[in-house]
Amino acid sequence: MTTALATILEKLRLAETAAGRAPGSVHLIAVSKVQPLERVVAVLKDGHRLFGENYVQEAQGKWPDLRAEFGPVAVHMIGPLQTNKAKVAVELFDAIHSLDRPSLADKLASLAQSRGTSPDLFVQVNTGEEPQKAGILPADLDAFVADCRRRDLPLVGLMCIPPESEDATPHFHMLAAMAARNGLTGLSMGMSSDFPAAIAAGATHVRVGSALFGARDYGTR
Ligand SMILES: *Cc1c(COP(=O)(O)O)cnc(C)c1O
């Protein structure tokens, strides 16, 4: 097994135990966006089968071939999703963590209706209320969740990306409280720098990229 994957899995298990969580209750999403194919293949060869992507087009160019070679692999969309890419996204991804606006809920509901199935959905919450960041504002969340349920969308949880300049832990706790009061059990939170803290706060899905694959080089895309 690659050293990085072994190290992350060990930290994840330690964090689960420390938090009194059941072993295996936290899913590691290996965030493979922008990574060279050989790094992704190495982690697949180690047996890992859950990945995260940010860009529909990049994922479309990668995962059909990798799934043909390695068999079933769960791939979750964690980046902003343009409405005009939603159709391709629902065909490609097993879950979407970036349901962040009513117009996307509309689109996903109509796709679910016509296809008779939908990826699992996480609502992205802008816990830091940052103007430049996507996500439903905390004050609007309960109404948005109710609206998604009226449309029969398969909501499984909430997702957040805390402000870079702040301690993430209060944001993780805020997200956990919002999920609990809405009867949602999935919590997609925690990245390379803070996933143990997210697990302590109840994360069910941590999204780890650079700590697992190495730094991303956006220059060579
Ligand atoms: C890129 C990305 C990650 C992974 O970030 P790292 O710091 O490399 O672990 C996690 N979540 C989202 C939404 C991302 O866009």
The ligand as an SDF file (V2000), in Angstrom:
LIG
                    3D

 15 15  0  0  0  0  0  0  0  0999 V2000
   -9.9320   19.9700   -3.3040 C   0  0  0  0  0  0  0  0  0  0  0  0
  -10.9780   19.7390   -2.2740 C   0  0  0  0  0  0  0  0  0  0  0  0
  -10.7370   18.9190   -1.1600 C   0  0  0  0  0  0  0  0  0  0  0  0
   -9.3850   18.2960   -0.8610 C   0  0  0  0  0  0  0  0  0  0  0  0
   -8.5430   19.2740   -0.3370 O   0  0  0  0  0  0  0  0  0  0  0  0
   -7.1190   18.8810    0.3020 P   0  0  0  0  0  0  0  0  0  0  0  0
   -6.7810   20.0550    1.1330 O   0  0  0  0  0  0  0  0  0  0  0  0
   -6.1810   18.6660   -0.8290 O   0  0  0  0  0  0  0  0  0  0  0  0
   -7.3210   17.6640    1.1160 O   0  0  0  0  0  0  0  0  0  0  0  0
  -11.7840   18.6810   -0.2910 C   0  0  0  0  0  0  0  0  0  0  0  0
  -13.0020   19.2230   -0.4790 N   0  0  0  0  0  0  0  0  0  0  0  0
  -13.2700   20.0220   -1.5320 C   0  0  0  0  0  0  0  0  0  0  0  0
  -14.6390   20.5840   -1.6860 C   0  0  0  0  0  0  0  0  0  0  0  0
  -12.2690   20.3140   -2.4530 C   0  0  0  0  0  0  0  0  0  0  0  0
  -12.5480   21.1240   -3.4770 O   0  0  0  0  0  0  0  0  0  0  0  0
  1  2  1  0
  2  3  1  0
  2 14  2  0
  3  4  1  0
  3 10  2  0
  4  5  1  0
  5  6  1  0
  6  7  2  0
  6  8  1  0
  6  9  1  0
 10 11  1  0
 11 12  2  0
 12 13  1  0
 12 14  1  0
 14 15  1  0
M  END
$$$$
